[in-house]
């Protein structure tokens, strides 16, 4: 049951993200410290979404490996 709920929530969130990205296509100016450029908001939203996916996937894996390493050193 838990896997089905997780799958449904993932699909709903993915659809929501796609709708938000598709509706925001205007060009925007992005300034990072001394560097600035103009890009389509859709590209920036996709980039931020992908960065979030990567961070959300890797951080729990790193935390779990550290916990497993600490447990194996203590036994």
Chimera marker file (.cmm) of the C-alpha trace (Angstrom):
<marker_set name="trace">
<marker id="1" x="0.000" y="0.000" z="0.000" r="1" g="1" b="0" radius="0.5"/>
<marker id="2" x="2.825" y="2.397" z="0.856" r="1" g="1" b="0" radius="0.5"/>
<marker id="3" x="4.501" y="1.962" z="-2.543" r="1" g="1" b="0" radius="0.5"/>
<marker id="4" x="1.242" y="2.746" z="-4.348" r="1" g="1" b="0" radius="0.5"/>
<marker id="5" x="0.761" y="5.903" z="-2.303" r="1" g="1" b="0" radius="0.5"/>
<marker id="6" x="4.323" y="6.982" z="-2.989" r="1" g="1" b="0" radius="0.5"/>
<marker id="7" x="3.895" y="6.311" z="-6.711" r="1" g="1" b="0" radius="0.5"/>
<marker id="8" x="0.640" y="8.278" z="-6.888" r="1" g="1" b="0" radius="0.5"/>
<marker id="9" x="2.175" y="11.227" z="-5.013" r="1" g="1" b="0" radius="0.5"/>
<marker id="10" x="5.210" y="11.172" z="-7.282" r="1" g="1" b="0" radius="0.5"/>
<marker id="11" x="3.045" y="11.202" z="-10.404" r="1" g="1" b="0" radius="0.5"/>
<marker id="12" x="0.852" y="14.026" z="-9.066" r="1" g="1" b="0" radius="0.5"/>
<marker id="13" x="3.900" y="16.116" z="-8.134" r="1" g="1" b="0" radius="0.5"/>
<marker id="14" x="5.518" y="15.456" z="-11.503" r="1" g="1" b="0" radius="0.5"/>
<marker id="15" x="2.357" y="16.564" z="-13.322" r="1" g="1" b="0" radius="0.5"/>
<marker id="16" x="2.236" y="19.697" z="-11.149" r="1" g="1" b="0" radius="0.5"/>
<marker id="17" x="5.867" y="20.502" z="-11.937" r="1" g="1" b="0" radius="0.5"/>
<marker id="18" x="5.305" y="20.012" z="-15.674" r="1" g="1" b="0" radius="0.5"/>
<marker id="19" x="2.235" y="22.297" z="-15.630" r="1" g="1" b="0" radius="0.5"/>
<marker id="20" x="4.127" y="25.008" z="-13.749" r="1" g="1" b="0" radius="0.5"/>
<marker id="21" x="7.119" y="24.751" z="-16.079" r="1" g="1" b="0" radius="0.5"/>
<marker id="22" x="4.997" y="24.875" z="-19.249" r="1" g="1" b="0" radius="0.5"/>
<marker id="23" x="3.144" y="27.992" z="-18.079" r="1" g="1" b="0" radius="0.5"/>
<marker id="24" x="6.334" y="29.954" z="-17.330" r="1" g="1" b="0" radius="0.5"/>
<marker id="25" x="8.142" y="30.555" z="-20.612" r="1" g="1" b="0" radius="0.5"/>
<marker id="26" x="9.024" y="34.253" z="-20.308" r="1" g="1" b="0" radius="0.5"/>
<marker id="27" x="12.655" y="35.336" z="-20.602" r="1" g="1" b="0" radius="0.5"/>
<marker id="28" x="14.248" y="36.392" z="-17.303" r="1" g="1" b="0" radius="0.5"/>
<marker id="29" x="17.532" y="37.999" z="-16.282" r="1" g="1" b="0" radius="0.5"/>
<marker id="30" x="19.663" y="35.966" z="-13.915" r="1" g="1" b="0" radius="0.5"/>
<marker id="31" x="22.519" y="37.625" z="-12.052" r="1" g="1" b="0" radius="0.5"/>
<marker id="32" x="25.010" y="35.514" z="-10.082" r="1" g="1" b="0" radius="0.5"/>
<marker id="33" x="27.645" y="37.643" z="-8.342" r="1" g="1" b="0" radius="0.5"/>
<marker id="34" x="29.429" y="39.329" z="-11.280" r="1" g="1" b="0" radius="0.5"/>
<marker id="35" x="27.904" y="37.216" z="-14.012" r="1" g="1" b="0" radius="0.5"/>
<marker id="36" x="24.537" y="37.853" z="-15.613" r="1" g="1" b="0" radius="0.5"/>
<marker id="37" x="22.584" y="36.411" z="-18.508" r="1" g="1" b="0" radius="0.5"/>
<marker id="38" x="19.092" y="36.175" z="-19.935" r="1" g="1" b="0" radius="0.5"/>
<marker id="39" x="17.400" y="32.807" z="-20.288" r="1" g="1" b="0" radius="0.5"/>
<marker id="40" x="13.952" y="31.384" z="-20.660" r="1" g="1" b="0" radius="0.5"/>
<marker id="41" x="12.293" y="30.750" z="-17.309" r="1" g="1" b="0" radius="0.5"/>
<marker id="42" x="11.307" y="27.269" z="-18.486" r="1" g="1" b="0" radius="0.5"/>
<marker id="43" x="14.993" y="26.317" z="-18.829" r="1" g="1" b="0" radius="0.5"/>
<marker id="44" x="15.836" y="27.685" z="-15.388" r="1" g="1" b="0" radius="0.5"/>
<marker id="45" x="12.892" y="25.874" z="-13.787" r="1" g="1" b="0" radius="0.5"/>
<marker id="46" x="13.907" y="22.580" z="-15.396" r="1" g="1" b="0" radius="0.5"/>
<marker id="47" x="17.498" y="23.122" z="-14.261" r="1" g="1" b="0" radius="0.5"/>
<marker id="48" x="16.459" y="23.848" z="-10.670" r="1" g="1" b="0" radius="0.5"/>
<marker id="49" x="14.109" y="20.850" z="-10.681" r="1" g="1" b="0" radius="0.5"/>
<marker id="50" x="16.880" y="18.543" z="-11.893" r="1" g="1" b="0" radius="0.5"/>
<marker id="51" x="19.329" y="19.898" z="-9.315" r="1" g="1" b="0" radius="0.5"/>
<marker id="52" x="16.707" y="19.257" z="-6.627" r="1" g="1" b="0" radius="0.5"/>
<marker id="53" x="16.183" y="15.709" z="-7.868" r="1" g="1" b="0" radius="0.5"/>
<marker id="54" x="19.912" y="15.005" z="-7.801" r="1" g="1" b="0" radius="0.5"/>
<marker id="55" x="20.339" y="16.434" z="-4.301" r="1" g="1" b="0" radius="0.5"/>
<marker id="56" x="17.218" y="14.666" z="-3.032" r="1" g="1" b="0" radius="0.5"/>
<marker id="57" x="18.465" y="11.360" z="-4.392" r="1" g="1" b="0" radius="0.5"/>
<marker id="58" x="22.107" y="11.554" z="-3.328" r="1" g="1" b="0" radius="0.5"/>
<marker id="59" x="21.904" y="13.030" z="0.191" r="1" g="1" b="0" radius="0.5"/>
<marker id="60" x="19.864" y="10.149" z="1.674" r="1" g="1" b="0" radius="0.5"/>
<marker id="61" x="22.253" y="7.656" z="0.032" r="1" g="1" b="0" radius="0.5"/>
<marker id="62" x="25.266" y="9.429" z="1.552" r="1" g="1" b="0" radius="0.5"/>
<marker id="63" x="23.606" y="9.624" z="4.974" r="1" g="1" b="0" radius="0.5"/>
<marker id="64" x="22.685" y="5.928" z="4.876" r="1" g="1" b="0" radius="0.5"/>
<marker id="65" x="26.203" y="4.903" z="3.894" r="1" g="1" b="0" radius="0.5"/>
<marker id="66" x="27.657" y="6.948" z="6.764" r="1" g="1" b="0" radius="0.5"/>
<marker id="67" x="25.210" y="5.391" z="9.231" r="1" g="1" b="0" radius="0.5"/>
<marker id="68" x="26.027" y="1.903" z="7.942" r="1" g="1" b="0" radius="0.5"/>
<marker id="69" x="29.762" y="2.659" z="8.218" r="1" g="1" b="0" radius="0.5"/>
<marker id="70" x="29.380" y="3.890" z="11.799" r="1" g="1" b="0" radius="0.5"/>
<marker id="71" x="27.347" y="0.833" z="12.758" r="1" g="1" b="0" radius="0.5"/>
<marker id="72" x="29.893" y="-1.552" z="11.258" r="1" g="1" b="0" radius="0.5"/>
<marker id="73" x="32.767" y="0.210" z="13.087" r="1" g="1" b="0" radius="0.5"/>
<marker id="74" x="30.938" y="-0.034" z="16.424" r="1" g="1" b="0" radius="0.5"/>
<marker id="75" x="30.309" y="-3.770" z="16.223" r="1" g="1" b="0" radius="0.5"/>
<link id1="1" id2="2" r="1" g="1" b="0" radius="0.2"/>
<link id1="2" id2="3" r="1" g="1" b="0" radius="0.2"/>
<link id1="3" id2="4" r="1" g="1" b="0" radius="0.2"/>
<link id1="4" id2="5" r="1" g="1" b="0" radius="0.2"/>
<link id1="5" id2="6" r="1" g="1" b="0" radius="0.2"/>
<link id1="6" id2="7" r="1" g="1" b="0" radius="0.2"/>
<link id1="7" id2="8" r="1" g="1" b="0" radius="0.2"/>
<link id1="8" id2="9" r="1" g="1" b="0" radius="0.2"/>
<link id1="9" id2="10" r="1" g="1" b="0" radius="0.2"/>
<link id1="10" id2="11" r="1" g="1" b="0" radius="0.2"/>
<link id1="11" id2="12" r="1" g="1" b="0" radius="0.2"/>
<link id1="12" id2="13" r="1" g="1" b="0" radius="0.2"/>
<link id1="13" id2="14" r="1" g="1" b="0" radius="0.2"/>
<link id1="14" id2="15" r="1" g="1" b="0" radius="0.2"/>
<link id1="15" id2="16" r="1" g="1" b="0" radius="0.2"/>
<link id1="16" id2="17" r="1" g="1" b="0" radius="0.2"/>
<link id1="17" id2="18" r="1" g="1" b="0" radius="0.2"/>
<link id1="18" id2="19" r="1" g="1" b="0" radius="0.2"/>
<link id1="19" id2="20" r="1" g="1" b="0" radius="0.2"/>
<link id1="20" id2="21" r="1" g="1" b="0" radius="0.2"/>
<link id1="21" id2="22" r="1" g="1" b="0" radius="0.2"/>
<link id1="22" id2="23" r="1" g="1" b="0" radius="0.2"/>
<link id1="23" id2="24" r="1" g="1" b="0" radius="0.2"/>
<link id1="24" id2="25" r="1" g="1" b="0" radius="0.2"/>
<link id1="25" id2="26" r="1" g="1" b="0" radius="0.2"/>
<link id1="26" id2="27" r="1" g="1" b="0" radius="0.2"/>
<link id1="27" id2="28" r="1" g="1" b="0" radius="0.2"/>
<link id1="28" id2="29" r="1" g="1" b="0" radius="0.2"/>
<link id1="29" id2="30" r="1" g="1" b="0" radius="0.2"/>
<link id1="30" id2="31" r="1" g="1" b="0" radius="0.2"/>
<link id1="31" id2="32" r="1" g="1" b="0" radius="0.2"/>
<link id1="32" id2="33" r="1" g="1" b="0" radius="0.2"/>
<link id1="33" id2="34" r="1" g="1" b="0" radius="0.2"/>
<link id1="34" id2="35" r="1" g="1" b="0" radius="0.2"/>
<link id1="35" id2="36" r="1" g="1" b="0" radius="0.2"/>
<link id1="36" id2="37" r="1" g="1" b="0" radius="0.2"/>
<link id1="37" id2="38" r="1" g="1" b="0" radius="0.2"/>
<link id1="38" id2="39" r="1" g="1" b="0" radius="0.2"/>
<link id1="39" id2="40" r="1" g="1" b="0" radius="0.2"/>
<link id1="40" id2="41" r="1" g="1" b="0" radius="0.2"/>
<link id1="41" id2="42" r="1" g="1" b="0" radius="0.2"/>
<link id1="42" id2="43" r="1" g="1" b="0" radius="0.2"/>
<link id1="43" id2="44" r="1" g="1" b="0" radius="0.2"/>
<link id1="44" id2="45" r="1" g="1" b="0" radius="0.2"/>
<link id1="45" id2="46" r="1" g="1" b="0" radius="0.2"/>
<link id1="46" id2="47" r="1" g="1" b="0" radius="0.2"/>
<link id1="47" id2="48" r="1" g="1" b="0" radius="0.2"/>
<link id1="48" id2="49" r="1" g="1" b="0" radius="0.2"/>
<link id1="49" id2="50" r="1" g="1" b="0" radius="0.2"/>
<link id1="50" id2="51" r="1" g="1" b="0" radius="0.2"/>
<link id1="51" id2="52" r="1" g="1" b="0" radius="0.2"/>
<link id1="52" id2="53" r="1" g="1" b="0" radius="0.2"/>
<link id1="53" id2="54" r="1" g="1" b="0" radius="0.2"/>
<link id1="54" id2="55" r="1" g="1" b="0" radius="0.2"/>
<link id1="55" id2="56" r="1" g="1" b="0" radius="0.2"/>
<link id1="56" id2="57" r="1" g="1" b="0" radius="0.2"/>
<link id1="57" id2="58" r="1" g="1" b="0" radius="0.2"/>
<link id1="58" id2="59" r="1" g="1" b="0" radius="0.2"/>
<link id1="59" id2="60" r="1" g="1" b="0" radius="0.2"/>
<link id1="60" id2="61" r="1" g="1" b="0" radius="0.2"/>
<link id1="61" id2="62" r="1" g="1" b="0" radius="0.2"/>
<link id1="62" id2="63" r="1" g="1" b="0" radius="0.2"/>
<link id1="63" id2="64" r="1" g="1" b="0" radius="0.2"/>
<link id1="64" id2="65" r="1" g="1" b="0" radius="0.2"/>
<link id1="65" id2="66" r="1" g="1" b="0" radius="0.2"/>
<link id1="66" id2="67" r="1" g="1" b="0" radius="0.2"/>
<link id1="67" id2="68" r="1" g="1" b="0" radius="0.2"/>
<link id1="68" id2="69" r="1" g="1" b="0" radius="0.2"/>
<link id1="69" id2="70" r="1" g="1" b="0" radius="0.2"/>
<link id1="70" id2="71" r="1" g="1" b="0" radius="0.2"/>
<link id1="71" id2="72" r="1" g="1" b="0" radius="0.2"/>
<link id1="72" id2="73" r="1" g="1" b="0" radius="0.2"/>
<link id1="73" id2="74" r="1" g="1" b="0" radius="0.2"/>
<link id1="74" id2="75" r="1" g="1" b="0" radius="0.2"/>
</marker_set>
